[in-house]
């Protein structure tokens, strides 16, 4: 394997010279990587929290009413 050191500025300059469809492919790959990272962090955060007590139907209805009153 051969490695070539490239600065961020060089990489950006090179990407800007690509045709639109290739720039779009790079952008999609970067976005996908970020979304996967964000999702992984969110899942880890949710699993690290203690379990929530039992939620009743009345609790759910109360929350629904609270959200609806905000949107009015």
Residue pairs with C-beta under 8 A, 6 or more apart in sequence:
15 23
15 26
16 23
18 26
